[in-house]
Amino acid sequence: MARSSAARRLAVFVAVAAAAAVVVLAVGVGATPETACRAAEEEDRRVDYGFCVSRLSHHHDSPDADTWGLAKVAADVGVCIAGDAAYDARAMLAKSASGGERAALERCAELYDRAGSAFAAAYDGINRRDYAAGKEKAAEAMSLARRCDGAFADAGVAAASPLERQTADSVRIAIVCTAITNLIKRTPAIPFPAQKQTKRIPSHENHSIPPRRRTGSINQSIHRSNTMPTMKPYTAALLAAAVAAATVLAVVEATVVTTCRAAADRDRRVDYGFCVAELGKHHDSPSADAWGLAKVAALTGIVDADNAAYDADDLIARGAADAGALRRCKEAYGAAGLAFAEAHDAINARRYAAGKGKAAEAALLARRCDAAFGAKGAVPPVIARHGSYAAKIAIICTAIANLIQTLMMKPVLLAVAVAAAAVLGGVVEATVVTTCRAAADRDGRVDYDFCVAELGKHHDSPSADAWGLAMVAALTGVVDADNAAYDVDGLQGGRGGGAAAAVARCKEAYGAAGLAFAEAHDDINGRDYAAGKAKAAEAASLARQCDAAFGGAVPPVIAQHSSYAAKIAIVCTAITNLIE
């Protein structure tokens, strides 16, 4: 009996020792840049291992740093990269004569100053063990750096940003900082008695063990154990971790599920299961309200756009046949990531219309990747799934932003919003009415009432001139084509034979029509009006192919979309003619 009891105690001791070893390794005792960067790369495939090792190894704090310390080192490296980029931007300013280039460089200097502050805030967050705040600040720094490249395009500068390398380095170090921080969070640290620590802790690194109060002599602890049964430290820690995990999961479930359900009820394009699955994974979700979840959706879009660019690069490196299309894809997803980042920033500043516009722009940019491959079915599957992801997450971001503006608005704020809408409505009315009237006078096919009703709904209309309204018409065509494809999907159940084939052709036709409307938008935006009008006509033609697939038995829910496509294509063309 005694031998059996001793064996059990030995087994328990071995199990606890093994668990402790795993925990110690997980939290990074004895971590080096090489081991931490390798683990980070396995955690997040976007991590550039060579860059990670090179940058972290050169930092003066790396030799004594554990994983926690290396996450802070990464943030500190980000501060330095951003500071150097701001300096470079100002040095270029001194030599720049061009108005557009000067404006872009001034903007970049400001953005990199803010990125440096965000990296510094990430360092402080990680230092106080507030890992979610640290990662959020690293993501903010990455977003700010990305916007520098966009500043040159916004200023009308044809050449690429001269600060592309600095932007790339800022993005890479933010990814490294986030991935290493995730390594710290993976396993909770188990407190061990102070006398078990054998490593000398330098005074400047005393964060390695949490501060603890003196408990007196060993005899006191023995006395306590003899008078009252107590929970062993490792058992208490594991139990606390389990309770905390269960609580967090419950909160995430309650917040994400209810928000995704409300979004899906409001906008039928929302994929409820996808919404819950993707938002539920994010570290910010436990404490997020609807405003926070709209930002989470935008951040999730950034990550997937980065992954898409990575996948395109990977296929090029492996010698994929259509390298030209993959390069265009990489460029499109780089721009999509930037648009999602701007959506996040706009929603964070409570500028919801701008945020929704940027989310729509991100989905539109992702479509360009599919268009780069041309022929049906030519998009590599690993790339195609990112296009679908961008479209779904942009819809979710928009739908949740809409919830903030309406369903979750307090009555007093709703009254203010209604009053503001009335004022804005007058502006929209003036702009849209005059443009639609001119379009109808020029082209007898334009349905004036339809034109006013549909363009008047769009958030870009208040500030749009005729050029802007032509693009609004194209974007409205994109949205309705997406809705048509969704409605076609709803017809698939229980259909076989010829009907199933018609449904498949119809879905394909509206997918292509949405892409054509998106290309019409891009062409008009690029002032290539003839190409834009041709694409609008192509979109209407593709929608008619759906009707043809059903012969004379087009379901009413589908017929309304082909009518819409034809009308909005005519409106888009007529307004474009006004510009010319």
C-alpha positions in Angstrom: 0.0 0.0 0.0 2.8 2.4 1.0 4.7 1.5 -2.2 1.6 2.2 -4.3 1.1 5.5 -2.6 4.7 6.5 -3.2 4.4 5.5 -6.9 1.3 7.7 -7.2 3.1 10.6 -5.6 6.1 10.1 -8.0 3.8 9.9 -11.0 2.1 13.2 -9.9 5.4 14.9 -9.4 6.7 13.8 -12.8 3.5 15.0 -14.5 3.7 18.4 -12.7 7.3 18.8 -13.6 6.6 18.0 -17.2 3.8 20.5 -17.3 6.0 23.1 -15.6 8.7 22.6 -18.2 6.2 23.1 -21.0 4.9 26.3 -19.5 8.4 27.6 -18.9 9.3 26.9 -22.5 6.1 28.4 -23.7 6.5 31.7 -21.9 10.0 32.0 -23.3 12.6 31.5 -20.5 15.9 31.3 -22.4 14.4 32.6 -25.6 16.7 33.8 -28.3 15.8 35.8 -31.4 16.3 32.7 -33.5 14.0 30.5 -31.4 11.4 33.3 -30.8 11.4 34.2 -34.5 11.0 30.5 -35.5 8.1 30.1 -33.1 6.6 33.4 -34.3 6.8 32.2 -38.0 5.0 29.0 -37.1 2.4 31.1 -35.2 1.9 33.5 -38.2 3.1 32.7 -41.6 3.3 36.4 -42.5 6.4 36.6 -40.2 9.6 37.1 -42.2 12.0 34.9 -40.3 15.2 36.4 -41.7 14.0 39.9 -41.1 12.9 39.0 -37.6 16.2 37.5 -36.6 18.2 40.3 -38.1 16.3 43.1 -36.5 15.9 41.6 -33.1 19.5 40.4 -32.8 20.9 43.8 -33.3 19.0 45.3 -30.4 20.9 45.9 -27.1 18.2 44.3 -24.9 18.0 41.0 -26.9 20.8 39.0 -25.0 18.9 39.1 -21.7 15.4 39.0 -23.1 12.7 36.3 -22.7 9.8 36.1 -25.1 8.1 39.0 -23.2 11.3 41.1 -23.6 11.6 40.2 -27.3 8.0 41.4 -28.0 9.0 44.7 -26.4 12.2 44.7 -28.5 10.2 44.3 -31.6 8.0 47.3 -30.6 11.1 49.4 -29.9 12.6 48.5 -33.3 9.3 49.7 -34.8 9.8 53.0 -33.0 13.2 53.3 -34.6 12.0 52.4 -38.1 9.2 54.9 -37.9 11.6 57.6 -36.6 14.0 56.9 -39.4 11.2 57.0 -42.0 9.9 60.4 -40.7 13.5 61.7 -40.9 13.8 60.4 -44.5 10.5 62.0 -45.5 11.6 65.4 -44.1 15.0 65.0 -45.8 13.3 64.3 -49.1 11.0 67.3 -48.5 14.0 69.6 -48.5 14.9 68.5 -52.1 11.4 68.3 -53.4 9.9 70.9 -55.8 6.7 69.2 -56.9 3.5 70.3 -55.2 1.9 66.8 -55.2 5.1 65.1 -54.0 5.6 67.7 -51.3 2.1 67.3 -50.0 2.6 63.5 -49.9 6.0 63.7 -48.1 4.5 66.1 -45.5 1.7 63.6 -45.0 4.2 60.7 -44.7 6.3 62.6 -42.1 3.2 63.2 -40.0 2.0 59.5 -40.4 5.4 58.1 -39.4 5.5 60.4 -36.4 2.1 58.9 -35.3 3.3 55.4 -36.2 6.3 55.9 -33.9 4.0 56.9 -31.1 1.8 53.9 -31.7 4.8 51.6 -31.6 5.9 53.2 -28.3 2.3 52.7 -27.0 2.6 49.1 -28.1 5.8 48.7 -26.1 4.1 50.2 -23.0 1.1 48.0 -23.3 3.2 44.8 -23.6 5.4 46.0 -20.7 2.4 46.2 -18.4 1.2 42.8 -19.6 -1.8 44.4 -21.4 -1.2 42.3 -24.5 -4.4 43.1 -26.4 -3.6 46.8 -26.1 -0.1 46.2 -27.2 -1.2 44.3 -30.3 -3.8 46.9 -31.1 -1.2 49.6 -31.1 1.1 47.6 -33.3 -1.8 47.2 -35.8 -2.4 50.9 -35.6 1.3 51.6 -36.4 1.1 49.2 -39.3 -2.1 51.0 -40.6 -0.4 54.4 -40.3 2.7 53.3 -42.2 0.6 51.8 -45.0 -1.2 55.1 -45.5 2.1 56.8 -46.5 2.2 54.8 -49.7 -1.5 55.8 -50.3 -0.6 59.5 -49.8 1.3 59.6 -53.0 -1.6 58.1 -55.0 -4.0 60.5 -53.3 -1.8 63.4 -54.3 -1.8 62.4 -57.9 1.9 61.4 -58.0 2.4 58.8 -60.7 5.6 57.4 -59.3 5.7 54.9 -56.5 6.3 56.1 -53.0 10.0 56.6 -52.3 9.3 55.3 -48.8 8.1 51.9 -49.8 11.0 50.1 -48.0 10.3 51.9 -44.8 6.6 51.1 -45.1 7.4 47.4 -45.7 9.8 47.3 -42.7 7.1 48.9 -40.5 4.5 46.4 -41.5 7.0 43.5 -41.0 8.0 44.5 -37.6 4.4 45.1 -36.5 3.6 41.6 -37.6 6.7 40.2 -35.7 5.7 42.2 -32.5 2.1 40.8 -32.7 3.2 37.2 -33.4 5.7 37.2 -30.5 3.1 38.7 -28.2 0.8 35.9 -29.1 3.5 33.4 -28.0 3.4 34.9 -24.5 -0.4 34.6 -24.3 -0.6 31.0 -25.4 0.1 29.4 -22.0 -0.5 30.9 -18.6 2.5 31.2 -16.4 2.4 29.0 -13.2 3.8 30.7 -10.1 6.6 28.7 -8.4 7.9 29.4 -4.9 10.6 32.0 -5.0 13.3 29.7 -3.6 13.0 27.5 -6.7 14.4 30.3 -8.9 18.0 29.5 -9.7 18.6 32.1 -12.4 20.0 35.4 -11.1 17.6 38.2 -12.2 19.4 41.5 -13.1 17.8 44.6 -11.4 16.7 46.0 -14.7 15.1 42.7 -15.7 13.1 42.0 -12.5 9.9 41.6 -14.5 10.8 37.9 -15.0 9.0 36.9 -11.8 5.8 38.7 -10.6 6.3 40.6 -7.3 5.3 38.6 -4.2 4.9 39.5 -0.5 7.1 37.9 2.0 5.5 34.9 3.8 8.0 34.4 6.6 9.7 31.1 7.4 9.2 27.7 5.9 7.7 26.6 9.3 4.8 29.1 8.8 3.8 27.5 5.5 4.0 24.0 7.1 1.8 25.2 9.9 -0.8 26.5 7.5 -0.8 23.2 5.6 -1.4 21.2 8.8 -4.3 23.3 10.0 -6.2 23.7 6.8 -6.2 22.0 3.4 -4.9 24.4 0.7 -4.8 24.2 -3.1 -1.3 23.7 -4.5 0.0 26.6 -6.6 0.1 24.8 -9.9 -3.5 23.5 -9.4 -4.7 27.0 -8.5 -3.1 28.5 -11.6 -4.5 25.9 -14.0 -8.0 26.2 -12.4 -7.9 30.0 -12.7 -6.8 29.7 -16.3 -9.7 27.3 -17.1 -12.2 29.6 -15.4 -10.8 32.7 -17.2 -10.9 30.9 -20.5 -14.5 29.8 -20.0 -15.5 33.3 -19.0 -13.9 34.8 -22.0 -15.5 32.3 -24.4 -18.9 33.1 -22.9 -18.5 36.8 -23.3 -17.2 36.4 -26.9 -20.1 34.1 -27.7 -22.7 36.6 -26.3 -21.2 39.7 -28.0 -20.3 38.2 -31.4 -23.3 36.0 -31.8 -25.8 38.7 -31.0 -24.0 41.3 -33.2 -23.7 38.9 -36.1 -27.3 37.9 -35.8 -28.5 41.6 -35.8 -26.2 42.3 -38.8 -27.6 39.3 -40.7 -31.1 40.3 -39.9 -30.5 43.8 -41.2 -28.4 42.8 -44.3 -29.2 39.5 -46.0 -25.8 39.4 -47.6 -24.2 38.8 -44.2 -23.0 35.2 -43.8 -23.9 34.6 -40.2 -21.8 31.5 -39.6 -18.7 33.2 -41.2 -19.3 36.3 -39.1 -19.4 34.4 -35.8 -16.4 32.2 -36.8 -14.1 35.0 -37.9 -15.0 37.7 -35.4 -15.0 35.2 -32.6 -11.3 34.4 -33.2 -10.0 37.9 -32.6 -8.4 38.9 -29.3 -10.3 42.1 -29.1 -13.8 40.5 -29.3 -14.3 39.7 -25.6 -14.4 43.4 -24.6 -15.8 44.8 -27.9 -19.2 46.4 -28.4 -20.7 46.8 -31.9 -18.3 49.7 -32.6 -15.3 47.5 -31.6 -16.6 44.6 -33.7 -16.9 46.7 -36.8 -13.2 47.6 -36.3 -12.4 43.9 -35.7 -14.0 43.1 -39.0 -11.8 45.7 -40.8 -8.7 44.4 -39.0 -9.5 40.9 -40.0 -9.8 42.1 -43.6 -6.3 43.6 -43.3 -4.8 40.3 -42.1 -6.4 38.3 -44.9 -5.4 40.8 -47.6 -1.8 40.5 -46.3 -2.1 36.7 -46.5 -3.4 37.0 -50.0 -0.4 39.1 -51.0 1.8 36.5 -49.3 0.2 33.7 -51.2 0.6 35.5 -54.5 4.3 36.0 -53.7 4.6 32.3 -52.8 3.1 31.2 -56.1 5.5 33.5 -58.0 8.4 32.1 -56.1 7.4 28.5 -57.0 7.3 29.4 -60.7 3.6 29.6 -61.3 2.7 30.1 -65.0 0.8 33.4 -64.8 3.4 35.5 -62.9 2.1 38.7 -64.4 -1.4 38.2 -63.1 0.0 37.2 -59.7 2.0 40.4 -59.5 -1.2 42.4 -60.3 -2.9 40.3 -57.6 -0.2 41.2 -55.1 -0.6 44.8 -55.9 -4.4 44.7 -55.7 -4.3 43.0 -52.3 -1.7 45.4 -51.0 -4.2 48.2 -51.9 -7.1 46.2 -50.4 -5.2 45.9 -47.1 -4.6 49.6 -47.1 -8.3 50.3 -47.8 -9.3 48.0 -44.9 -6.8 49.8 -42.7 -8.4 53.1 -43.6 -11.9 51.6 -43.0 -10.7 50.7 -39.4 -9.3 54.2 -38.9 -12.5 55.9 -40.1 -14.8 53.7 -38.0 -12.5 54.3 -35.0 -13.0 58.1 -35.6 -16.8 57.5 -35.8 -16.8 58.5 -39.5 -19.0 55.5 -40.5 -19.8 56.6 -44.0 -16.1 56.9 -44.8 -15.4 53.6 -43.2 -18.1 51.8 -45.1 -16.9 53.4 -48.3 -13.3 52.1 -47.7 -14.6 48.6 -46.9 -16.4 48.6 -50.2 -13.3 49.8 -51.9 -11.3 47.0 -50.3 -13.7 44.4 -51.7 -13.6 46.1 -55.1 -9.8 45.9 -55.1 -9.8 42.2 -54.3 -12.1 41.7 -57.3 -9.3 43.1 -59.5 -7.2 40.1 -58.6 -9.8 37.8 -60.1 -10.1 40.0 -63.1 -6.3 39.8 -63.7 -6.6 36.1 -64.5 -9.3 36.7 -67.2 -10.6 33.3 -68.2 -13.2 31.5 -66.1 -11.6 29.2 -63.5 -8.1 30.5 -64.1 -7.8 32.0 -60.6 -5.7 29.6 -58.4 -7.9 28.3 -55.6 -5.5 29.6 -52.9 -6.0 33.1 -54.3 -9.8 32.7 -55.1 -10.7 32.1 -51.4 -9.2 35.5 -50.5 -11.5 37.2 -52.9 -14.5 35.6 -51.3 -13.1 36.4 -47.8 -12.6 40.1 -48.7 -16.2 40.4 -50.1 -17.7 38.7 -47.0 -15.8 40.6 -44.4 -16.4 43.9 -46.1 -20.2 43.2 -46.0 -19.9 42.3 -42.3 -17.9 45.5 -41.5 -20.5 47.6 -43.4 -23.5 45.8 -41.8 -22.2 46.2 -38.2 -21.3 49.9 -38.9 -24.9 50.3 -40.0 -26.1 48.8 -36.7 -24.2 51.4 -34.8 -25.8 54.2 -36.8 -29.3 53.0 -36.3 -30.3 50.1 -34.1 -27.9 50.9 -31.3 -28.4 54.7 -31.4 -30.0 56.3 -28.4 -33.3 58.2 -29.0 -31.7 61.6 -28.5 -28.9 60.8 -30.9 -31.4 59.4 -33.3 -33.3 62.7 -33.3 -30.1 64.6 -34.0 -29.2 62.1 -36.8 -32.7 62.5 -38.3 -32.3 66.3 -38.3 -28.8 66.1 -39.8 -30.1 63.7 -42.4 -32.8 66.2 -43.3 -30.1 68.8 -43.9 -27.9 66.4 -45.9 -31.0 65.2 -47.7 -31.4 68.7 -49.1 -27.8 68.6 -50.4 -28.2 65.1 -51.9 -31.5 66.1 -53.4 -29.9 69.2 -55.1 -26.9 67.2 -56.4 -28.7 64.1 -57.5 -31.8 65.7 -58.8 -30.0 68.1 -61.2 -27.7 65.4 -62.4 -30.4 62.8 -63.0 -32.6 65.5 -64.7 -29.7 66.4 -67.0 -29.0 62.7 -67.7 -32.7 62.0 -68.5 -32.9 65.1 -70.8 -29.9 63.8 -72.7 -30.8 60.1 -72.9 -34.5 59.2 -73.1 -33.8 55.7 -71.7 -32.9 57.1 -68.3 -35.6 56.4 -65.6 -35.5 59.7 -63.8 -37.3 58.6 -60.6 -35.1 55.4 -60.4 -32.0 57.5 -60.8 -32.9 59.9 -58.0 -34.0 57.2 -55.6 -31.0 54.9 -56.1 -28.2 57.5 -56.2 -29.8 59.5 -53.4 -29.3 56.5 -51.0 -25.6 56.3 -51.4 -23.3 57.8 -48.7 -21.0 59.4 -51.3 -23.7 61.4 -53.0 -23.7 64.5 -50.7 -20.1 65.5 -51.8 -20.2 64.0 -55.3 -20.1 65.9 -58.6 -21.2 64.3 -61.9 -18.0 62.3 -62.1 -18.6 61.0 -58.5 -22.2 60.2 -59.3 -21.2 58.1 -62.3 -19.0 56.1 -60.0 -21.8 55.8 -57.5 -24.0 54.4 -60.2 -21.3 51.7 -61.0 -20.9 50.9 -57.3 -24.7 50.5 -56.9 -24.5 48.1 -59.8 -21.9 46.1 -58.0 -24.0 45.8 -54.8 -27.1 44.7 -56.7 -25.2 42.1 -58.7 -23.9 40.7 -55.4 -27.5 40.6 -54.1 -28.6 38.8 -57.3 -25.9 36.2 -56.8 -27.1 35.8 -53.2 -30.7 35.3 -54.4 -29.7 32.8 -57.0 -27.9 30.8 -54.3 -31.3 30.7 -52.4 -32.9 29.0 -55.5 -30.5 26.1 -55.5 -32.1 23.9 -53.0 -34.3 21.1 -54.4 -33.7 22.0 -58.1 -32.3 19.4 -60.5 -31.7 18.9 -64.2 -32.2 21.9 -66.4 -33.3 24.2 -63.6 -30.1 23.5 -61.6 -28.0 24.3 -64.7 -29.9 27.6 -65.2 -29.3 28.5 -61.6 -25.5 27.8 -62.0 -25.3 29.9 -65.2 -27.2 32.7 -63.6 -25.0 32.8 -60.6 -21.9 32.9 -62.8 -23.5 35.6 -65.0 -24.1 37.9 -62.0 -20.7 37.2 -60.6 -19.2 38.4 -63.9 -21.7 41.4 -64.0 -20.5 42.6 -60.5 -17.0 42.4 -61.8 -17.9 44.4 -64.9 -19.6 47.1 -62.8 -16.5 47.2 -60.6 -14.3 47.7 -63.7 -16.6 50.4 -64.9 -16.1 52.2 -61.6 -12.3 51.9 -61.9 -12.3 53.1 -65.6 -14.5 56.1 -64.8 -12.3 56.8 -61.7 -9.3 56.8 -64.1 -11.1 59.1 -66.5 -11.2 56.5 -69.2 -14.9 57.2 -69.9 -15.2 55.1 -73.1 -13.9 52.0 -71.3 -16.2 52.7 -68.3 -19.3 52.9 -70.4 -18.4 49.7 -72.3 -18.0 47.9 -69.0 -21.4 49.1 -67.8 -23.0 47.9 -71.0 -21.2 44.5 -70.6 -22.6 44.2 -67.0 -26.2 44.7 -68.3 -25.5 42.2 -71.0 -24.3 39.6 -68.5 -27.4 40.1 -66.4 -29.6 39.4 -69.4 -27.7 36.1 -69.9 -29.2 35.0 -66.6 -32.7 35.6 -67.9 -31.8 33.7 -71.1 -30.7 30.8 -69.0 -34.2 30.4 -67.6 -35.9 30.8 -70.9 -39.4 32.2 -70.3 -39.6 31.1 -66.7 -37.3 33.6 -64.9 -38.1 33.6 -61.1 -39.5 37.1 -60.1 -36.8 37.6 -57.4 -34.2 37.2 -60.2 -36.0 39.2 -62.9 -36.0 42.3 -60.7 -32.2 42.3 -60.7 -31.8 42.1 -64.5 -34.1 45.1 -64.7 -32.1 46.9 -62.1 -28.8 46.1 -63.9 -30.1 47.5 -67.2 -31.4 50.7 -65.6 -28.3 51.4 -63.5 -26.0 50.7 -66.5 -28.0 53.3 -68.5 -27.8 55.8 -65.7 -24.1 55.2 -65.3 -23.6 55.7 -69.1 -25.8 58.8 -69.3 -24.0 60.6 -66.4 -20.6 59.7 -67.9 -21.7 61.3 -71.1 -22.5 64.5 -69.2 -18.9 64.6 -68.0 -17.5 64.2 -71.6 
